[in-house]
Structure formats: C-alpha cells, structure tokens
C-alpha cells in the first residue's frame, strides 16, 4: 500500500523512480512508496517530467496539479498533489497499483 501523507497541507506520496526503462509504467509499491519506471533518461529533468506526466495520466489529473517537492535529483522523490484530497488520492492510487499488479 502506498503511504499518503501531507506536505505543507497538500496530499503527497513517495515515489521510487527507475529512469531509462524500456517503457514508462507504474510497477507497484516498495516500502510504502510507489515504484515507477520511466523511459526518459535522468538528464536535464527529462525523467522528472516523465514521472509527472505518467502519474498525472494514471491518476486522471492535469500535470500542473503535481509537483516534485523533494528529491528532484534523486531516485526517491516526494510528489505533492493539488485539486484532490487525501482520500481521493488513496482511492486512485489503490486502483493504479491494482492495475500494475495485474499487468506486470
């Protein structure tokens, strides 16, 4: 299960990112964090942009509703969300993780 917490009043999650993957996808969870693989390389912010795009698409949110608030140059990131409450984010994340488990 993905741990959802508040960061400066906004719901947030930890994400472990593997850049340079064959394809971009949510892979599941690891230690309470979402595990994500992105095809973009970790250069010039391309992997960060890919993570935000993937997460927005998977959760049905606009990419401008997501911000990397910690770990922008690390594999371990914290992403905060606007326009969704904690309960709604938990429900959407549960569906995303469930789909990742059935497709992986």
C-alpha positions as CSV (number, residue, x, y, z in Angstrom):
1,X,0.0,0.0,0.0
2,X,1.2,3.5,-0.9
3,X,1.6,5.8,2.1
4,X,-0.2,9.1,1.5
5,X,0.8,12.0,3.8
6,X,0.5,15.8,3.9
7,X,3.3,18.0,2.7
8,X,2.5,21.7,3.5
9,X,-1.2,20.9,3.6
10,X,-1.2,19.0,0.3
11,X,-1.5,15.2,-0.1
12,X,1.8,13.7,-1.2
13,X,3.4,10.3,-1.9
14,X,6.9,8.9,-2.0
15,X,8.0,7.6,-5.4
16,X,11.0,5.4,-6.3
17,X,11.9,6.1,-9.9
18,X,13.9,3.9,-12.3
19,X,14.8,6.0,-15.3
20,X,15.9,4.7,-18.7
21,X,13.4,1.8,-18.7
22,X,12.1,0.1,-21.8
23,X,8.7,1.7,-21.2
24,X,7.1,4.1,-18.8
25,X,4.7,2.4,-16.2
26,X,3.8,2.1,-12.6
27,X,5.4,-1.1,-11.4
28,X,3.8,-1.4,-8.0
29,X,4.9,-0.5,-4.5
30,X,8.1,-0.7,-2.4
31,X,8.4,0.2,1.2
32,X,5.2,2.4,1.2
33,X,6.3,4.2,-1.9
34,X,5.0,4.0,-5.5
35,X,7.5,2.2,-7.8
36,X,7.7,3.9,-11.2
37,X,9.7,3.1,-14.3
38,X,10.2,5.8,-17.0
39,X,11.7,5.5,-20.4
40,X,13.3,9.0,-20.2
41,X,16.9,9.3,-19.2
42,X,17.9,11.1,-15.9
43,X,19.3,14.1,-17.7
44,X,18.1,17.8,-17.9
45,X,14.9,17.0,-15.9
46,X,13.6,14.6,-18.5
47,X,12.9,11.7,-16.1
48,X,11.2,14.1,-13.6
49,X,8.9,15.4,-16.4
50,X,8.2,11.9,-17.5
51,X,7.3,10.8,-13.9
52,X,4.9,13.8,-13.5
53,X,3.3,13.1,-16.9
54,X,2.9,9.4,-16.1
55,X,1.4,10.0,-12.7
56,X,-1.0,12.6,-13.9
57,X,-2.2,10.3,-16.7
58,X,-2.6,7.3,-14.4
59,X,-4.5,9.4,-11.8
60,X,-6.7,11.4,-14.2
61,X,-5.2,14.7,-13.1
62,X,-3.6,17.6,-15.1
63,X,0.2,17.5,-14.9
64,X,0.2,21.1,-13.5
65,X,-1.5,19.6,-10.4
66,X,1.6,17.7,-9.5
67,X,4.9,18.9,-8.1
68,X,8.1,17.2,-7.1
69,X,8.7,18.8,-3.7
70,X,11.7,16.7,-2.6
71,X,14.3,14.5,-4.4
72,X,14.3,16.2,-7.8
73,X,17.8,14.9,-8.4
74,X,17.3,11.5,-6.6
75,X,15.6,8.2,-7.4
76,X,13.5,8.7,-4.3
77,X,11.1,11.6,-4.8
78,X,8.1,13.2,-3.0
79,X,5.3,14.3,-5.2
80,X,2.6,16.6,-3.9
81,X,-0.9,16.9,-5.5
82,X,-3.3,19.8,-5.8
83,X,-7.0,19.5,-6.7
84,X,-7.5,16.2,-4.9
85,X,-8.0,15.3,-1.3
86,X,-6.1,12.6,0.6
87,X,-9.0,10.1,0.5
88,X,-9.5,10.6,-3.2
89,X,-5.7,10.2,-3.9
90,X,-5.6,7.0,-1.8
91,X,-8.5,5.5,-3.8
92,X,-7.0,6.4,-7.2
93,X,-3.5,5.1,-6.1
94,X,-5.1,1.8,-5.0
95,X,-6.6,1.4,-8.5
96,X,-3.3,2.2,-10.2
97,X,-1.4,-0.2,-8.0
98,X,-4.0,-2.9,-8.6
99,X,-3.7,-2.4,-12.4
100,X,0.1,-2.5,-12.1
101,X,-0.1,-5.8,-10.3
102,X,-2.4,-7.4,-12.9
103,X,-0.4,-6.2,-15.9
104,X,3.1,-6.9,-14.5
